């Protein structure tokens, strides 16, 4: 199970003295605990599935990406670099992301459905992609396929 793997990783990181990894995994485990309590109440972490853990990791990745942009635009490169290091650690636990070409192949039937409402199309697209790609990438590729102006 992914949760046990994370707990084992934090122990190894503590032993090896990898401060960035320890800090990142502690923050992640805290977020997982909070999510477990919110979702399952008293059962907590015992009820967490790998899918639940992956959802928390994806949220953390998104938060780190936003922080990197904010720090970079504010001229705080040292903080952006720290966030980038933590982001790399978190991304290592996510499933491999598919290429843009593969996303286009997956989205072809969605585009061919003839639906005009972008929100509904995006919902269908995310179901088709099944977490193999970031929503922002899927949205950009879908807009490109539909020839909708970006922005």
Rosetta constraint file for C-alpha pairs under 8 A:
AtomPair CA 1 CA 5 HARMONIC 6.48 0.50
AtomPair CA 1 CA 49 HARMONIC 7.80 0.50
AtomPair CA 1 CA 50 HARMONIC 6.37 0.50
AtomPair CA 2 CA 6 HARMONIC 6.23 0.50
AtomPair CA 2 CA 50 HARMONIC 5.65 0.50
AtomPair CA 2 CA 53 HARMONIC 7.15 0.50
AtomPair CA 3 CA 7 HARMONIC 6.36 0.50
AtomPair CA 3 CA 50 HARMONIC 7.20 0.50
AtomPair CA 3 CA 53 HARMONIC 6.90 0.50
AtomPair CA 4 CA 8 HARMONIC 6.14 0.50
AtomPair CA 5 CA 9 HARMONIC 6.08 0.50
AtomPair CA 6 CA 10 HARMONIC 6.27 0.50
AtomPair CA 6 CA 25 HARMONIC 7.12 0.50
AtomPair CA 6 CA 29 HARMONIC 7.76 0.50
AtomPair CA 7 CA 11 HARMONIC 6.55 0.50
AtomPair CA 7 CA 29 HARMONIC 7.92 0.50
AtomPair CA 8 CA 12 HARMONIC 6.39 0.50
AtomPair CA 9 CA 13 HARMONIC 6.05 0.50
AtomPair CA 10 CA 14 HARMONIC 6.10 0.50
AtomPair CA 10 CA 21 HARMONIC 7.41 0.50
AtomPair CA 10 CA 22 HARMONIC 5.64 0.50
AtomPair CA 10 CA 25 HARMONIC 6.17 0.50
AtomPair CA 10 CA 26 HARMONIC 7.36 0.50
AtomPair CA 11 CA 15 HARMONIC 6.33 0.50
AtomPair CA 12 CA 16 HARMONIC 6.17 0.50
AtomPair CA 13 CA 17 HARMONIC 5.94 0.50
AtomPair CA 13 CA 18 HARMONIC 5.19 0.50
AtomPair CA 13 CA 19 HARMONIC 7.44 0.50
AtomPair CA 13 CA 21 HARMONIC 6.28 0.50
AtomPair CA 13 CA 22 HARMONIC 5.69 0.50
AtomPair CA 14 CA 18 HARMONIC 6.42 0.50
AtomPair CA 14 CA 19 HARMONIC 7.45 0.50
AtomPair CA 14 CA 22 HARMONIC 6.23 0.50
AtomPair CA 18 CA 22 HARMONIC 6.21 0.50
AtomPair CA 19 CA 23 HARMONIC 6.01 0.50
AtomPair CA 20 CA 24 HARMONIC 6.05 0.50
AtomPair CA 20 CA 85 HARMONIC 7.48 0.50
AtomPair CA 20 CA 86 HARMONIC 6.80 0.50
AtomPair CA 21 CA 25 HARMONIC 5.99 0.50
AtomPair CA 21 CA 86 HARMONIC 7.15 0.50
AtomPair CA 21 CA 89 HARMONIC 6.88 0.50
AtomPair CA 22 CA 26 HARMONIC 5.98 0.50
AtomPair CA 23 CA 27 HARMONIC 6.22 0.50
AtomPair CA 24 CA 28 HARMONIC 6.17 0.50
AtomPair CA 24 CA 86 HARMONIC 5.83 0.50
AtomPair CA 24 CA 89 HARMONIC 7.48 0.50
AtomPair CA 24 CA 90 HARMONIC 7.70 0.50
AtomPair CA 25 CA 29 HARMONIC 5.97 0.50
AtomPair CA 26 CA 30 HARMONIC 6.15 0.50
AtomPair CA 27 CA 31 HARMONIC 6.30 0.50
AtomPair CA 28 CA 32 HARMONIC 6.18 0.50
AtomPair CA 28 CA 56 HARMONIC 7.82 0.50
AtomPair CA 28 CA 57 HARMONIC 7.15 0.50
AtomPair CA 28 CA 60 HARMONIC 7.41 0.50
AtomPair CA 29 CA 33 HARMONIC 6.13 0.50
AtomPair CA 30 CA 34 HARMONIC 6.24 0.50
AtomPair CA 31 CA 35 HARMONIC 6.12 0.50
AtomPair CA 31 CA 56 HARMONIC 6.92 0.50
AtomPair CA 32 CA 36 HARMONIC 6.03 0.50
AtomPair CA 32 CA 45 HARMONIC 7.73 0.50
AtomPair CA 32 CA 53 HARMONIC 6.45 0.50
AtomPair CA 32 CA 56 HARMONIC 6.21 0.50
AtomPair CA 33 CA 37 HARMONIC 6.21 0.50
AtomPair CA 33 CA 44 HARMONIC 6.98 0.50
AtomPair CA 33 CA 45 HARMONIC 6.26 0.50
AtomPair CA 34 CA 38 HARMONIC 6.17 0.50
AtomPair CA 35 CA 39 HARMONIC 5.95 0.50
AtomPair CA 35 CA 56 HARMONIC 7.41 0.50
AtomPair CA 36 CA 40 HARMONIC 5.53 0.50
AtomPair CA 36 CA 41 HARMONIC 6.93 0.50
AtomPair CA 36 CA 43 HARMONIC 7.89 0.50
AtomPair CA 36 CA 44 HARMONIC 4.65 0.50
AtomPair CA 36 CA 45 HARMONIC 5.35 0.50
AtomPair CA 36 CA 47 HARMONIC 7.42 0.50
AtomPair CA 36 CA 48 HARMONIC 6.24 0.50
AtomPair CA 37 CA 41 HARMONIC 4.49 0.50
AtomPair CA 37 CA 42 HARMONIC 6.72 0.50
AtomPair CA 37 CA 43 HARMONIC 7.54 0.50
AtomPair CA 37 CA 44 HARMONIC 4.88 0.50
AtomPair CA 37 CA 45 HARMONIC 7.48 0.50
AtomPair CA 39 CA 44 HARMONIC 7.75 0.50
AtomPair CA 40 CA 44 HARMONIC 5.40 0.50
AtomPair CA 40 CA 47 HARMONIC 6.70 0.50
AtomPair CA 40 CA 48 HARMONIC 7.94 0.50
AtomPair CA 43 CA 47 HARMONIC 5.82 0.50
AtomPair CA 44 CA 48 HARMONIC 7.04 0.50
AtomPair CA 48 CA 52 HARMONIC 5.88 0.50
AtomPair CA 48 CA 53 HARMONIC 6.88 0.50
AtomPair CA 49 CA 53 HARMONIC 6.43 0.50
AtomPair CA 50 CA 54 HARMONIC 6.08 0.50
AtomPair CA 51 CA 55 HARMONIC 6.21 0.50
AtomPair CA 52 CA 56 HARMONIC 6.53 0.50
AtomPair CA 53 CA 57 HARMONIC 6.29 0.50
AtomPair CA 54 CA 58 HARMONIC 6.08 0.50
AtomPair CA 54 CA 93 HARMONIC 7.94 0.50
AtomPair CA 54 CA 94 HARMONIC 6.77 0.50
AtomPair CA 55 CA 59 HARMONIC 6.29 0.50
AtomPair CA 56 CA 60 HARMONIC 6.23 0.50
AtomPair CA 57 CA 61 HARMONIC 6.12 0.50
AtomPair CA 57 CA 90 HARMONIC 6.61 0.50
AtomPair CA 57 CA 91 HARMONIC 7.99 0.50
AtomPair CA 57 CA 93 HARMONIC 7.71 0.50
AtomPair CA 57 CA 94 HARMONIC 7.37 0.50
AtomPair CA 58 CA 62 HARMONIC 6.20 0.50
AtomPair CA 58 CA 94 HARMONIC 7.55 0.50
AtomPair CA 59 CA 63 HARMONIC 6.20 0.50
AtomPair CA 60 CA 64 HARMONIC 6.16 0.50
AtomPair CA 60 CA 90 HARMONIC 7.64 0.50
AtomPair CA 61 CA 65 HARMONIC 6.21 0.50
AtomPair CA 61 CA 87 HARMONIC 6.03 0.50
AtomPair CA 61 CA 90 HARMONIC 6.46 0.50
AtomPair CA 61 CA 91 HARMONIC 6.89 0.50
AtomPair CA 62 CA 66 HARMONIC 6.30 0.50
AtomPair CA 63 CA 67 HARMONIC 6.16 0.50
AtomPair CA 64 CA 68 HARMONIC 6.10 0.50
AtomPair CA 64 CA 83 HARMONIC 5.98 0.50
AtomPair CA 64 CA 84 HARMONIC 7.49 0.50
AtomPair CA 64 CA 86 HARMONIC 7.73 0.50
AtomPair CA 64 CA 87 HARMONIC 6.04 0.50
AtomPair CA 65 CA 69 HARMONIC 6.43 0.50
AtomPair CA 65 CA 83 HARMONIC 7.85 0.50
AtomPair CA 65 CA 84 HARMONIC 7.90 0.50
AtomPair CA 65 CA 87 HARMONIC 7.38 0.50
AtomPair CA 66 CA 70 HARMONIC 6.23 0.50
AtomPair CA 67 CA 71 HARMONIC 5.98 0.50
AtomPair CA 67 CA 80 HARMONIC 7.20 0.50
AtomPair CA 67 CA 83 HARMONIC 7.07 0.50
AtomPair CA 68 CA 72 HARMONIC 5.96 0.50
AtomPair CA 68 CA 79 HARMONIC 7.73 0.50
AtomPair CA 68 CA 80 HARMONIC 4.73 0.50
AtomPair CA 68 CA 81 HARMONIC 7.72 0.50
AtomPair CA 68 CA 83 HARMONIC 6.03 0.50
AtomPair CA 68 CA 84 HARMONIC 6.82 0.50
AtomPair CA 69 CA 73 HARMONIC 6.09 0.50
AtomPair CA 69 CA 80 HARMONIC 7.61 0.50
AtomPair CA 70 CA 74 HARMONIC 6.17 0.50
AtomPair CA 71 CA 75 HARMONIC 6.21 0.50
AtomPair CA 71 CA 76 HARMONIC 4.99 0.50
AtomPair CA 71 CA 77 HARMONIC 6.50 0.50
AtomPair CA 71 CA 79 HARMONIC 6.36 0.50
AtomPair CA 71 CA 80 HARMONIC 5.32 0.50
AtomPair CA 72 CA 76 HARMONIC 5.70 0.50
AtomPair CA 72 CA 77 HARMONIC 5.65 0.50
AtomPair CA 72 CA 80 HARMONIC 5.95 0.50
AtomPair CA 76 CA 80 HARMONIC 6.39 0.50
AtomPair CA 77 CA 81 HARMONIC 6.04 0.50
AtomPair CA 78 CA 82 HARMONIC 6.39 0.50
AtomPair CA 79 CA 83 HARMONIC 6.27 0.50
AtomPair CA 80 CA 84 HARMONIC 6.13 0.50
AtomPair CA 81 CA 85 HARMONIC 6.28 0.50
AtomPair CA 82 CA 86 HARMONIC 6.36 0.50
AtomPair CA 83 CA 87 HARMONIC 5.94 0.50
AtomPair CA 84 CA 88 HARMONIC 6.22 0.50
AtomPair CA 85 CA 89 HARMONIC 6.60 0.50
AtomPair CA 86 CA 90 HARMONIC 6.35 0.50
AtomPair CA 87 CA 91 HARMONIC 6.03 0.50
AtomPair CA 88 CA 92 HARMONIC 6.35 0.50
AtomPair CA 89 CA 93 HARMONIC 7.39 0.50
AtomPair CA 90 CA 94 HARMONIC 7.22 0.50
AtomPair CA 95 CA 132 HARMONIC 6.84 0.50
AtomPair CA 96 CA 132 HARMONIC 6.85 0.50
AtomPair CA 97 CA 132 HARMONIC 5.03 0.50
AtomPair CA 97 CA 133 HARMONIC 5.17 0.50
AtomPair CA 97 CA 134 HARMONIC 7.90 0.50
AtomPair CA 98 CA 102 HARMONIC 6.14 0.50
AtomPair CA 98 CA 103 HARMONIC 6.67 0.50
AtomPair CA 98 CA 132 HARMONIC 5.87 0.50
AtomPair CA 98 CA 133 HARMONIC 6.12 0.50
AtomPair CA 99 CA 103 HARMONIC 6.31 0.50
AtomPair CA 100 CA 104 HARMONIC 6.24 0.50
AtomPair CA 100 CA 141 HARMONIC 7.48 0.50
AtomPair CA 101 CA 105 HARMONIC 6.42 0.50
AtomPair CA 102 CA 106 HARMONIC 6.24 0.50
AtomPair CA 103 CA 107 HARMONIC 6.06 0.50
AtomPair CA 103 CA 129 HARMONIC 7.13 0.50
AtomPair CA 103 CA 133 HARMONIC 7.86 0.50
AtomPair CA 103 CA 138 HARMONIC 7.17 0.50
AtomPair CA 103 CA 141 HARMONIC 7.71 0.50
AtomPair CA 104 CA 108 HARMONIC 6.11 0.50
AtomPair CA 104 CA 141 HARMONIC 6.98 0.50
AtomPair CA 104 CA 142 HARMONIC 7.82 0.50
AtomPair CA 104 CA 145 HARMONIC 7.85 0.50
AtomPair CA 106 CA 110 HARMONIC 7.88 0.50
AtomPair CA 106 CA 128 HARMONIC 6.61 0.50
AtomPair CA 106 CA 129 HARMONIC 6.71 0.50
AtomPair CA 107 CA 111 HARMONIC 6.23 0.50
AtomPair CA 107 CA 125 HARMONIC 6.13 0.50
AtomPair CA 107 CA 128 HARMONIC 7.23 0.50
AtomPair CA 107 CA 129 HARMONIC 7.87 0.50
AtomPair CA 107 CA 142 HARMONIC 7.25 0.50
AtomPair CA 108 CA 112 HARMONIC 6.05 0.50
AtomPair CA 109 CA 113 HARMONIC 6.21 0.50
AtomPair CA 110 CA 114 HARMONIC 7.96 0.50
AtomPair CA 110 CA 121 HARMONIC 6.73 0.50
AtomPair CA 110 CA 124 HARMONIC 6.60 0.50
AtomPair CA 110 CA 125 HARMONIC 6.33 0.50
AtomPair CA 111 CA 115 HARMONIC 7.30 0.50
AtomPair CA 111 CA 121 HARMONIC 7.49 0.50
AtomPair CA 111 CA 142 HARMONIC 7.83 0.50
AtomPair CA 111 CA 145 HARMONIC 7.57 0.50
AtomPair CA 111 CA 146 HARMONIC 7.24 0.50
AtomPair CA 115 CA 120 HARMONIC 7.61 0.50
AtomPair CA 115 CA 121 HARMONIC 6.58 0.50
AtomPair CA 116 CA 121 HARMONIC 7.54 0.50
AtomPair CA 117 CA 121 HARMONIC 6.28 0.50
AtomPair CA 118 CA 122 HARMONIC 5.95 0.50
AtomPair CA 119 CA 123 HARMONIC 6.31 0.50
AtomPair CA 120 CA 124 HARMONIC 6.34 0.50
AtomPair CA 121 CA 125 HARMONIC 6.01 0.50
AtomPair CA 122 CA 126 HARMONIC 6.11 0.50
AtomPair CA 122 CA 138 HARMONIC 8.00 0.50
AtomPair CA 122 CA 139 HARMONIC 6.79 0.50
AtomPair CA 122 CA 142 HARMONIC 7.69 0.50
AtomPair CA 123 CA 127 HARMONIC 6.36 0.50
AtomPair CA 124 CA 128 HARMONIC 6.19 0.50
AtomPair CA 125 CA 129 HARMONIC 6.11 0.50
AtomPair CA 125 CA 138 HARMONIC 7.37 0.50
AtomPair CA 126 CA 130 HARMONIC 6.03 0.50
AtomPair CA 126 CA 131 HARMONIC 7.12 0.50
AtomPair CA 126 CA 135 HARMONIC 7.13 0.50
AtomPair CA 126 CA 138 HARMONIC 7.43 0.50
AtomPair CA 127 CA 131 HARMONIC 7.95 0.50
AtomPair CA 129 CA 133 HARMONIC 6.67 0.50
AtomPair CA 133 CA 137 HARMONIC 6.81 0.50
AtomPair CA 133 CA 138 HARMONIC 6.71 0.50
AtomPair CA 134 CA 138 HARMONIC 6.38 0.50
AtomPair CA 135 CA 139 HARMONIC 6.00 0.50
AtomPair CA 136 CA 140 HARMONIC 6.17 0.50
AtomPair CA 137 CA 141 HARMONIC 6.16 0.50
AtomPair CA 138 CA 142 HARMONIC 5.98 0.50
AtomPair CA 139 CA 143 HARMONIC 6.08 0.50
AtomPair CA 140 CA 144 HARMONIC 6.15 0.50
AtomPair CA 140 CA 150 HARMONIC 7.25 0.50
AtomPair CA 141 CA 145 HARMONIC 6.11 0.50
AtomPair CA 142 CA 146 HARMONIC 6.14 0.50
AtomPair CA 143 CA 147 HARMONIC 5.74 0.50
AtomPair CA 143 CA 148 HARMONIC 4.88 0.50
AtomPair CA 143 CA 149 HARMONIC 7.07 0.50
AtomPair CA 143 CA 150 HARMONIC 6.98 0.50
AtomPair CA 144 CA 148 HARMONIC 6.15 0.50
AtomPair CA 144 CA 149 HARMONIC 7.63 0.50
AtomPair CA 144 CA 150 HARMONIC 7.84 0.50
